[in-house]
Amino acid sequence: MEPVTLTTDRLLLRSVGPQDTDVVYSAAQDPEIQRWTTIPSPYLPEHAQSFTEQLVPEGWANCSMFTFGVFLPEGELVGMLGITMRSLGVGEVGFWATKEYRGNGYITEATVAVSRWAFTRLSIDRVEWRAEVGNKGSRAVAEHAGFTVEGTLRSAINNKGVRRDCWVASLLPSDLGLPSTAPYLPAQP
């Protein structure tokens, strides 16, 4: 699949490439991003180069991961967001925000826009969110985007060689007023 560009009222969501390597490297120096995400730590220039020149384009090309840089219209990087395909009809959203733009609702807005796109263009019927227990900022984004927190999974994330518990939540097409591509029969109480 060729990368797509999405827009919201306040944001431009587009694939990142070699022209973004330096800004990605700079943003990823934030200790909070390195602490709560699975990016390498320390994050070196070659990590950013591999991300923008290989990982992102290959993910789009083989439809395994759809990564968007989250930008203001003026071109400033606000964060990064991607949906990784986990199984048939299920994608997992992951994101981070630059320190300067946290708390403004930008990543929530981007999460809703990319999830809507995934539901309508990729035939996804479930977007999952997972974050290490304690990552309150990430959880707030997921909840504000409409995700339903489903619980805690023990030892479900490997972050830099350490197994950690994680929260898991989901967003379904119906949560955004969209139809599913497959029938859904919820459990009866």
C-alpha positions as CSV (number, residue, x, y, z in Angstrom):
1,M,0.0,0.0,0.0
2,E,1.2,3.5,-0.7
3,P,1.3,5.8,2.3
4,V,-1.7,8.1,2.8
5,T,-2.0,11.5,4.2
6,L,-4.9,12.4,6.6
7,T,-6.0,15.7,8.0
8,T,-8.0,16.8,11.0
9,D,-9.1,20.2,12.1
10,R,-5.7,20.9,13.6
11,L,-3.3,18.3,12.3
12,L,-1.6,16.8,9.2
13,L,-0.9,13.1,9.5
14,R,1.6,11.8,7.0
15,S,4.2,9.1,6.6
16,V,7.7,10.1,7.7
17,G,10.8,9.7,5.5
18,P,14.5,10.6,5.3
19,Q,13.6,14.3,5.5
20,D,12.2,13.7,9.0
21,T,15.1,11.7,10.5
22,D,16.7,14.6,12.4
23,V,13.4,15.8,14.0
24,V,12.5,12.2,15.0
25,Y,15.9,11.7,16.5
26,S,15.6,14.9,18.4
27,A,12.1,14.1,19.7
28,A,13.1,10.6,20.8
29,Q,15.8,12.0,23.1
30,D,13.0,12.7,25.6
31,P,13.5,10.4,28.6
32,E,9.7,9.9,28.9
33,I,9.4,8.6,25.4
34,Q,12.4,6.2,26.0
35,R,11.0,5.1,29.3
36,W,7.4,4.3,28.2
37,T,7.9,3.0,24.7
38,T,9.9,0.2,23.2
39,I,12.2,2.4,21.2
40,P,15.9,1.7,21.8
41,S,17.5,3.5,24.7
42,P,19.8,5.3,24.2
43,Y,18.2,6.4,21.0
44,L,21.0,6.9,18.4
45,P,21.0,8.7,15.0
46,E,21.1,5.4,13.3
47,H,17.9,4.3,15.0
48,A,16.1,7.3,13.6
49,Q,17.6,6.7,10.2
50,S,16.5,3.1,10.2
51,F,13.0,4.1,11.4
52,T,12.4,6.7,8.7
53,E,14.2,5.0,5.8
54,Q,13.4,1.3,6.4
55,L,10.9,0.5,9.1
56,V,8.2,3.0,8.1
57,P,8.3,2.5,4.3
58,E,8.5,-1.3,4.6
59,G,5.5,-1.3,7.0
60,W,3.4,0.6,4.4
61,A,4.7,-1.6,1.5
62,N,3.9,-4.9,3.1
63,C,0.7,-3.6,5.0
64,S,2.1,-4.7,8.4
65,M,2.4,-1.3,10.0
66,F,0.9,2.1,9.1
67,T,3.0,4.9,10.6
68,F,2.0,8.5,10.7
69,G,4.0,11.5,11.8
70,V,1.6,13.9,13.6
71,F,2.3,17.4,12.5
72,L,0.9,20.9,13.0
73,P,0.0,22.6,9.7
74,E,3.1,24.7,10.1
75,G,5.2,21.5,9.9
76,E,6.1,21.1,13.6
77,L,6.3,17.4,14.8
78,V,3.7,16.8,17.5
79,G,4.2,13.0,17.8
80,M,4.2,9.7,16.1
81,L,1.4,7.2,15.7
82,G,1.1,3.8,14.1
83,I,-1.2,0.9,13.7
84,T,0.5,-2.5,13.6
85,M,-1.5,-5.4,12.2
86,R,-1.7,-8.1,14.9
87,S,-4.1,-10.6,13.4
88,L,-6.9,-10.7,10.8
89,G,-9.1,-7.6,11.4
90,V,-7.1,-6.5,14.5
91,G,-4.6,-3.7,14.6
92,E,-2.7,-2.3,17.6
93,V,-2.2,1.5,18.0
94,G,0.9,2.9,19.4
95,F,1.9,6.5,19.8
96,W,4.1,9.1,21.5
97,A,3.9,12.9,21.8
98,T,6.7,15.4,21.9
99,K,7.2,17.0,25.3
100,E,6.2,20.5,24.0
101,Y,2.8,19.3,22.7
102,R,1.6,16.9,25.4
103,G,-1.8,17.7,27.0
104,N,-3.3,19.5,24.0
105,G,-5.4,16.6,22.7
106,Y,-3.4,16.3,19.5
107,I,-2.6,12.6,19.9
108,T,-6.2,11.8,20.9
109,E,-7.3,13.6,17.8
110,A,-4.8,11.7,15.7
111,T,-5.8,8.4,17.3
112,V,-9.4,8.9,16.4
113,A,-8.6,9.9,12.8
114,V,-6.3,7.0,12.1
115,S,-8.6,4.5,13.8
116,R,-11.5,5.8,11.6
117,W,-9.3,5.4,8.6
118,A,-8.3,1.9,9.6
119,F,-11.9,0.9,10.1
120,T,-13.1,2.3,6.8
121,R,-10.1,1.6,4.6
122,L,-8.3,-1.5,6.1
123,S,-11.3,-3.6,7.1
124,I,-10.1,-3.6,10.7
125,D,-12.8,-4.4,13.2
126,R,-10.8,-3.9,16.4
127,V,-8.1,-1.4,17.3
128,E,-6.2,-2.4,20.4
129,W,-4.2,-0.2,22.7
130,R,-1.7,-1.5,25.2
131,A,0.6,0.4,27.5
132,E,2.7,-0.5,30.5
133,V,0.8,-0.2,33.8
134,G,1.6,3.2,35.1
135,N,1.7,5.0,31.8
136,K,-1.1,7.4,32.8
137,G,-0.6,9.8,29.9
138,S,-1.0,7.0,27.3
139,R,-4.1,5.7,29.1
140,A,-5.7,9.2,29.2
141,V,-5.2,9.4,25.4
142,A,-6.8,6.0,24.8
143,E,-9.8,6.8,27.1
144,H,-10.3,10.2,25.6
145,A,-10.3,8.6,22.1
146,G,-13.1,6.3,23.2
147,F,-11.3,3.1,24.0
148,T,-12.8,0.7,26.5
149,V,-10.2,-0.5,29.0
150,E,-10.6,-4.2,29.3
151,G,-8.1,-5.0,31.9
152,T,-4.5,-5.8,32.8
153,L,-2.4,-8.4,31.1
154,R,0.4,-9.9,33.2
155,S,3.9,-10.0,31.7
156,A,2.5,-8.9,28.3
157,I,5.1,-6.3,27.3
158,N,8.8,-6.7,26.8
159,N,10.4,-3.3,27.2
160,K,14.1,-3.3,26.8
161,G,14.5,-6.9,28.0
162,V,12.1,-6.7,31.0
163,R,8.7,-8.3,31.1
164,R,6.0,-5.9,32.3
165,D,2.3,-5.9,33.0
166,C,0.2,-3.8,30.6
167,W,-3.2,-2.3,30.4
168,V,-5.3,-3.3,27.3
169,A,-8.2,-1.5,25.7
170,S,-10.1,-1.6,22.5
171,L,-11.9,0.6,20.1
172,L,-14.6,-0.9,17.8
173,P,-16.1,0.6,14.6
174,S,-19.4,1.0,16.5
175,D,-17.7,3.2,19.1
176,L,-17.2,5.7,16.2
177,G,-20.7,5.1,14.7
178,L,-19.3,2.9,11.9
179,P,-20.3,-0.5,10.7
180,S,-18.1,-3.6,11.2
181,T,-16.9,-5.6,8.3
182,A,-17.7,-8.8,10.1
183,P,-20.7,-9.6,12.3
184,Y,-20.1,-9.0,16.0
185,L,-22.0,-10.9,18.7
186,P,-21.2,-9.4,22.1
187,A,-21.4,-11.6,25.2
188,Q,-24.7,-11.5,27.0
189,P,-24.7,-10.5,30.7
